[in-house]
């Protein structure tokens, strides 16, 4: 006796249309769906604003750091380019360590705030490095 195959929608787990019409589980509020879509779009836009700020910061850093190190501080170009390796190397060492510590804590906000404060302080220290060193180029 040949095997009887189920219709394709039932085989895929999709109920037939006549069951869907009777079942209340498949009803949804159109306004609620629109509201949730709006929330999703607002979150996407806010995320894009954050990334825009990050990219602007990096573009400013890339355009100003090497000339600052070579002309204002008096660092040789070879050492100035070597200074660019400090960020990725420190990120390679620090990020997994801080990530593991923050995973063990109940909240990550202290790590986020601490990282923001450390970044702001190190950026100000870098910008004022000539004045901190006594005002003379090396």
C-alpha positions in Angstrom: 0.0 0.0 0.0 1.5 3.4 -1.0 2.4 5.9 1.7 0.0 8.8 2.0 1.8 12.1 1.9 0.6 15.1 3.9 -0.1 18.3 2.1 2.9 20.6 2.0 1.8 23.2 4.5 1.0 20.6 7.1 4.3 18.8 6.4 6.1 22.1 7.2 4.1 22.7 10.4 1.9 25.4 8.9 -1.7 24.8 9.7 -4.3 24.9 6.9 -6.0 28.2 6.2 -9.4 27.0 7.6 -7.7 26.2 11.0 -6.0 29.5 11.1 -9.3 31.4 10.6 -10.7 29.6 13.6 -7.7 29.8 15.9 -7.2 33.0 17.9 -3.5 32.4 18.3 -2.9 33.8 14.8 -4.7 37.1 15.4 -2.5 40.1 16.1 -3.0 43.8 16.8 -2.0 45.8 13.8 -1.3 48.9 16.0 0.9 46.9 18.3 2.9 45.6 15.4 3.3 49.2 14.0 4.4 50.4 17.5 7.0 47.7 17.8 8.3 48.4 14.3 8.7 52.1 15.2 10.6 51.1 18.4 12.9 48.9 16.3 13.6 51.8 13.8 14.2 54.2 16.6 16.7 51.8 18.2 18.4 51.4 14.8 18.7 55.1 14.3 20.1 55.7 17.8 22.7 52.9 17.2 23.7 54.6 14.0 24.1 57.9 15.8 26.5 56.2 18.3 28.5 54.6 15.5 28.6 58.0 13.7 30.2 59.5 16.8 32.7 56.7 17.0 33.7 57.1 13.4 34.0 60.8 13.7 36.3 60.4 16.7 38.5 57.9 14.8 38.7 60.1 11.7 39.9 63.0 13.8 42.4 60.9 15.6 43.8 59.4 12.4 44.1 62.8 10.8 45.8 64.6 13.7 47.8 62.1 15.7 50.8 61.4 13.5 51.4 65.1 12.6 51.0 65.9 16.3 53.5 63.3 17.4 56.1 64.2 14.7 56.0 68.0 14.6 54.7 69.1 17.9 56.2 66.5 20.2 59.3 66.0 18.0 59.0 62.2 17.9 60.7 60.5 14.9 58.3 59.2 12.3 59.3 55.6 13.0 58.4 55.9 16.7 55.2 57.8 15.8 54.1 54.9 13.6 55.1 52.5 16.3 52.8 54.4 18.7 49.9 53.4 16.5 50.6 49.7 17.5 50.0 50.5 21.2 46.2 50.7 20.8 45.6 47.4 19.2 48.1 45.6 21.4 46.6 47.0 24.6 43.1 46.2 23.3 44.3 42.6 22.6 45.4 42.3 26.2 42.9 44.5 28.1 39.6 43.8 26.3 39.4 40.0 27.1 40.4 40.7 30.7 37.8 43.4 31.3 35.2 41.4 29.4 35.8 38.4 31.6 35.5 40.6 34.7 32.4 42.3 33.5 30.7 38.9 32.7 31.1 37.9 36.4 29.5 41.1 37.7 25.8 41.8 38.0 26.0 45.0 36.0 28.3 46.2 33.2 27.6 49.9 33.8 30.6 50.4 36.1 32.9 49.0 33.4 31.2 51.2 30.7 31.5 54.3 32.9 35.0 53.4 34.0 36.1 52.9 30.4 34.6 56.2 29.3 36.3 58.1 32.1 39.6 56.4 31.4 39.3 57.2 27.7 38.5 60.9 28.4 41.4 61.2 30.8 43.9 59.5 28.5 42.7 61.7 25.6 43.1 64.9 27.6 46.5 63.7 28.8 47.6 63.0 25.2 46.3 66.4 24.1 48.2 68.2 26.9 51.3 66.1 26.6 53.5 68.9 25.4 52.4 71.1 28.4 52.8 68.3 30.8 56.3 67.5 29.6 57.4 71.1 30.2 56.6 72.7 26.9 59.6 71.6 25.0 59.6 69.2 22.1 61.8 66.2 22.4 
